[in-house]
């Protein structure tokens, strides 16, 4: 799989299987990253929550994953 555009920034490219580019990933809080790393049946809901907040314009360091 080829890299694709990062949904959180105009210039970043994210690798296959990654949610964000490295720069944006490190911009998330440790708590948000911890929740997004969990692999269970709620993983897709957490990803959708992340992308929903990005689309709504929530700054990366203010994103909270509650799912």
N, C-alpha and C positions, 0 to 999 in steps of 0.2 A: 504494500500500500504506500502511496505517495503522501508526503506531508500535505496538510490542508491549512487554510487560513484560521488563525485564532479568532474566536468570536468576540474576544474582549479588547482587541487592539487592531489598528489598521495595518500594521506592518508584520506582525508576528506570524510564524508558521508553527503549527503544532504537529508533532509526530503521530504516527499511527497508534491508536489506543490511548492517546492523551486527551484530556479535556481542554487544556489551554497550553499556550506556549510557556516556556520556562519562566520568562519574566513576569507574566501574568499569574502563573501558578504561585510564585513566591510572593506576589502581592496579596494573596489571600491570607486570612488569619490562620494560625496553626490549628485552631479548632475546626475551621471550615475544611482545611486540607485533610485533617484526620477523618472527618465524616465522609468526605468524597473518596477516600482510599478504601473504605469498607466495601467488601464484596459480598453482597447478600441479595435477597429478593427486592430490596428497596433501593438498590444502587441506581436504577434508571430514574426513579422518582427524585433522588437527590441530584442527579445530573440535570434533570428538567428544572428543578428548583434553582440550580446554579445559573443555567442559561436564561431562565425567566428573569432573574434579578439583573443579570448583565444587560438583557434587552431593555429592562426598565430604567437603566442608567444608574443603578446602585454602584458606588465606588467599590473596587475590589476589596479593600480593607474593611468595608462595612458589611460585606455579604455574610449572612448567617444561614447555615443549612439546618433546617429543623425536622426534615423528614427522616 
